[in-house]
Each structure stands twice: as structure tokens, then as C-alpha cells.
Amino acid sequence: MDAIKTLLTRKSSPRLQEPSPSSEELELIFQAALRAPDHAALKPWKFIKVSGKGREKLAEVLLDAVNKINPIKASQDRDKILSAPYRAPLIIIVVASTQDHEIVPEIEQILSAGAAAQNILIAAHSMGYSGIWRTGLVSFNKEVSRSFDLADNDIVIGYLYIGTSEKEMTLPSNSNINDFVINWD
Ligand SMILES: Cc1cc2nc3c(=O)[nH]c(=O)nc-3n(C[C@H](O)[C@H](O)[C@H](O)COP(=O)(O)O)c2cc1C
């Protein structure tokens, strides 16, 4: 798909089913992620690819994390949490793997990981797949990192649910760029 058309037609989809990207397509999707802007070439990213039976493991990890953050919520929302990974055949968890650096602050490294996440959504869309970026309670939290056996400097910044949209999504009408662009011509 033409790059501009891909960018202009991306639309999140909350309900996703098979087919999902093949291993060859995933290679390209991850290569696209790794082309995100990256100050000082720190490569401040990790990606956890979850599919198939891996979703059972993810469900347990999510419940464990919510239990540590808010035990009452974990008990009240147990079924919802355990079923969350089954909303898509593929989930890519994007982690900003940050490090202390004299020039590149943490925020830049997190933004880099965000750009990698967007590259993943765009690459998947260019191949005809849909996705949605979710966060919620189980992101940006050290307890979550620990539940994933990640280090404290590894920050989960999003869960990219990917697959084929269960229903056709309609694009919103275009916004007026003048509402957002300040011209200094
Ligand atoms: C960092 C980030 C976190 C998000 N977290 C959630 C979330 O937890 N749940 C959700 O329904 N949408 C979440 N969204 C919004 C959706 O990914 C999506 O952008 C939104 O539904 C609008 O759809 P669109 O992408 O087609 O414009 C998040 C978006 C971003 C950028």
C-alpha cells in the first residue's frame, strides 16, 4: 500500500480475529519497529510477542500484575482480566527498555518506543491487518515489569492487539488541520 494511503486509512479495531501476520510478515513488522527514530542508537526497546498458548501465560501475568497494584480490582475484574488476551490472535507488548544516559533522557527513550509501536501498527495495516494500542492499569508500572520478569528500567508502554478486524471499521471524517497547525510562514 502507498505510504500516505496507509497512514491516512489506519483505524483501530477493538475486536480482532485470525488471520494474523505470518512469521515472514512479522519479520518485516519488527524490522519496521526497529527503524523508529532512536537518539544515540540506544535501541531502547523490547517486544514480547504473544500468540496461541502464550495468551494463557499473558492472562496469568496480567492478573498477577493487577493483583499487586490493586487486589480488590483483581478480584472484581478477574474474568475480564483473564479473557483480555483473547481479544486478538496476536499481541505485541512494547517495552521501553530505558537506560541512564548523559544526553538522552528517559522521556526520549520512551518516545522512541512509542514510535516503534506506531511503526508496528502501520506496518501491520499496510499488510491488510488491523490493530489497537491498549494500556490501562497494566502499563507504566514497575509491578507490571516485575510480573513480566523484566527489569525495573523496562517500562511496558502498550499492548498492540493485532489481527483481522471482526467488523469493517469506518474512518472518521478528516479533521481540519488548521485546528492544530500554527503557521509561522
Ligand atoms: C498510548 C496509548 C494508550 C491507549 N490505551 C488504550 C486503552 O487502554 N484502551 C482503549 O480502548 N484505547 C486505548 N488507546 C486508544 C486506541 O488505541 C485508539 O487510538 C482509539 O480507540 C482511537 O482509534 P483510532 O486509533 O482509530 O483513532 C490508547 C492509545 C494510545 C496512543
The ligand as an SDF file (V2000), in Angstrom:
LIG
                    3D

 31 33  0  0  0  0  0  0  0  0999 V2000
   -0.5770    5.2350   24.4950 C   0  0  0  0  0  0  0  0  0  0  0  0
   -1.9910    4.8600   24.1500 C   0  0  0  0  0  0  0  0  0  0  0  0
   -2.7340    4.0830   25.0190 C   0  0  0  0  0  0  0  0  0  0  0  0
   -4.0400    3.7060   24.7220 C   0  0  0  0  0  0  0  0  0  0  0  0
   -4.7360    2.9040   25.6040 N   0  0  0  0  0  0  0  0  0  0  0  0
   -5.9790    2.4980   25.2880 C   0  0  0  0  0  0  0  0  0  0  0  0
   -6.6730    1.5880   26.1390 C   0  0  0  0  0  0  0  0  0  0  0  0
   -6.1670    1.1350   27.1660 O   0  0  0  0  0  0  0  0  0  0  0  0
   -7.9380    1.2360   25.7800 N   0  0  0  0  0  0  0  0  0  0  0  0
   -8.5220    1.7100   24.6340 C   0  0  0  0  0  0  0  0  0  0  0  0
   -9.6760    1.3490   24.3670 O   0  0  0  0  0  0  0  0  0  0  0  0
   -7.8680    2.5580   23.8160 N   0  0  0  0  0  0  0  0  0  0  0  0
   -6.6210    2.9500   24.1130 C   0  0  0  0  0  0  0  0  0  0  0  0
   -5.9490    3.8050   23.2760 N   0  0  0  0  0  0  0  0  0  0  0  0
   -6.6460    4.3640   22.1000 C   0  0  0  0  0  0  0  0  0  0  0  0
   -6.7500    3.3960   20.9380 C   0  0  0  0  0  0  0  0  0  0  0  0
   -5.5090    2.7690   20.6810 O   0  0  0  0  0  0  0  0  0  0  0  0
   -7.2120    4.1310   19.6630 C   0  0  0  0  0  0  0  0  0  0  0  0
   -6.2250    5.0350   19.2630 O   0  0  0  0  0  0  0  0  0  0  0  0
   -8.5270    4.8460   19.8520 C   0  0  0  0  0  0  0  0  0  0  0  0
   -9.5360    3.8870   20.0890 O   0  0  0  0  0  0  0  0  0  0  0  0
   -8.9240    5.7090   18.6380 C   0  0  0  0  0  0  0  0  0  0  0  0
   -8.9770    4.9340   17.4760 O   0  0  0  0  0  0  0  0  0  0  0  0
   -8.0900    5.3100   16.1970 P   0  0  0  0  0  0  0  0  0  0  0  0
   -6.6770    4.8670   16.5320 O   0  0  0  0  0  0  0  0  0  0  0  0
   -8.6860    4.5390   15.0800 O   0  0  0  0  0  0  0  0  0  0  0  0
   -8.1890    6.7760   16.0010 O   0  0  0  0  0  0  0  0  0  0  0  0
   -4.6330    4.1600   23.5200 C   0  0  0  0  0  0  0  0  0  0  0  0
   -3.8690    4.9250   22.6260 C   0  0  0  0  0  0  0  0  0  0  0  0
   -2.5720    5.2770   22.9270 C   0  0  0  0  0  0  0  0  0  0  0  0
   -1.7590    6.0930   21.9500 C   0  0  0  0  0  0  0  0  0  0  0  0
  1  2  1  0
  2  3  1  0
  2 30  2  0
  3  4  2  0
  4  5  1  0
  4 28  1  0
  5  6  2  0
  6  7  1  0
  6 13  1  0
  7  8  2  0
  7  9  1  0
  9 10  1  0
 10 11  2  0
 10 12  1  0
 12 13  2  0
 13 14  1  0
 14 15  1  0
 14 28  1  0
 15 16  1  0
 16 17  1  0
 16 18  1  0
 18 19  1  0
 18 20  1  0
 20 21  1  0
 20 22  1  0
 22 23  1  0
 23 24  1  0
 24 25  2  0
 24 26  1  0
 24 27  1  0
 28 29  2  0
 29 30  1  0
 30 31  1  0
M  END
$$$$
